[in-house]
Amino acid sequence: MNYGILSLLPPIIAVILAIKSKNVILSLFCGGFAGVMIFSHGNPFLAVKSMIGDYLFVQLTDSYNAGVIVLIVFIGGFIKLMEKSGGAQAFSQSVYRYVNTKLKAQLCAWAGGIVIFFSDLGTPLLVGPVFRPLFDKLKISREKLAWILDSTSSPVAILIPFIGWGVYIMGLIQSEFDNLGVMDSDYTTFVQAIPFQIYAILAIIMIPLVAFTKLDFSQMKKAELRAGKSNETFSFMHEDEEKGSAETGYSRKNAKPVMVVLPILVVFVTLFGTLAPAGFPFKKVDGNEFRVALTMGYFFGAIVLMAFICIFKVMRFKDTFKVYVEGMKGMTDVAVTLILAWSLGKMISGLGTAEFIVEFLQAMRFSAALVPACIFLFGAFVSFSTGSSWGTFAIMMPLAIPMAQAFGIPFAIAVGAVLSGGLFGDHCSPISDTTILSSTGAECDLVEHIRTQLPYAVVNGIIAFAAYIIAGVTKSPAALLFAVAALVAVMIVFNRLPDKMGKRA
């Protein structure tokens, strides 16, 4: 049955409610309920019954979906242990003696954000407090630290297929492949999309470019000048971090750098050791086998980390296990979001929303080459308005993948455009969780963080938009080369502009 313009109602409701309420779960639920109301011809009783029985239960009991949820729960426990163990702080403090210049400090904070790749939310809360005293000592602005934290949290995490972000995104991709009858692998598509995650790559590259060229422009330059004139002195440890337990000897001060390195190594060894006989990562492996191996890796990694926490007397075992369980519980929102996103995607497919949009665009003789750029722009709008890149992915993926199939655009490009648009809007949004946490981790005013980061994000966003036009024409990863070259060129130009525009700070 062709539902015509009515098929647009569920995603429109989801977007509007997400903008108004800032609640992704509520918006996805209401968008899905609108879909079942259409299917039920306006009968609310049948709509509720269908929502629960035909969608929520079905999505939850699907073996693929259940495997993703179990994996996310184990990832949550591991991440929480990492955040509370103090190992990341110990690892970073071990390099303090070698970091004595502004360049080294910025590069080390950048490297620290990359090392903590397993948690976009963990990066600001782990790396921020560690490098904040060093930035203060070297008279580097906290706005600069907040920007580095924000540019190495989500942009790094979104490029990794075997952590929570990758698993979540692959779940959305696989759901659309199932709806369209596409036999491609979600893992392979995700990996192929990495060169097309243009905004994320530009955000990561921009940090060392700024550090090496000593270029700061717009509001960031003003923040750096203010920091350079500061005469305050700072301690490397906060008072609460200096407090230990005199009675038991348990304290985060006892944490060691090995508590970061070895557990992560265990995750990698378990994953690759389990799947290597099947040819991983050079050959396609069964999706279920991949999730089982990754779940095992995070489980063994958590056991090793818990052992270190107890051995080094950071926390008692009962407290350590409590933290682990709390981390698992903390993934409830992610699991609910996934189930609702899968349900909404199924409804959008059944309503023929993507087909209606495609037919409309084809009737308007819309150029296929502009599809990736339009996906990027709309994704950025939704993400900026909602403050949630995850919610944006859930709304956009059921639209972008069918559009890519209809217009002959490789799935990898469409996926990359969705992810980049989500990140771009997220970096510009004052209500984004990673934006808020980045300012918190750097102890920087949120408004100042947005004002100083926005010009950098806009530069990367404009370059990414142009690169997606090129990608739509060429269907080639060469668009990334253009984007990187354009960023370098822009930095050189800014470096030669008059002082008030962007001279060396």
Secondary structure, 3 states (H helix, E strand, C coil): CCCHHHHHHHHHHHHHHHHHHCCHHHHHHHHHHHHHHHHCCCCHHHHHHHHHHHHHHHHHHCHHHHHHHHHHHHHHHHHHHHHHHCHHHHHHHCCHHHCCCHHHHHHHHHHHHHHCCCCCCHHHHHHHHHHHHHHHHCCCCHHHHHHHHHHCCHHHHCCCCCCHHHHHHHHHHHHHHHHHCCCCCHHHHHHHHHHHCHHHHHHHHHHHHHHHHCECCHHHHHHHHHHHCCCCCCCCCCHHHHCCCCCCCCCHHHCCCHHHHHHHHHHHHHHHHHHHHHCCCCCCCCHHHHHHHHHHHHHHHHHHHHHHHHHCCCCCHHHHHHHHHHHHHCCHHHHHHHHHHHHHHHHHHHHCHHHHHHHHHHHCCCCHHHHHHHHHHHHHHHHHHHCCHHHHHHHHHHHHHHHHHHHCCCHHHHHHHHHHHHHHHHHHCCCCHHHHHHHHHCCCCHHHHHHHHHHHHHHHHHHHHHHHHHHHHHCCCHHHHHHHHHHHHHHHHHHCCCHHHHCEC
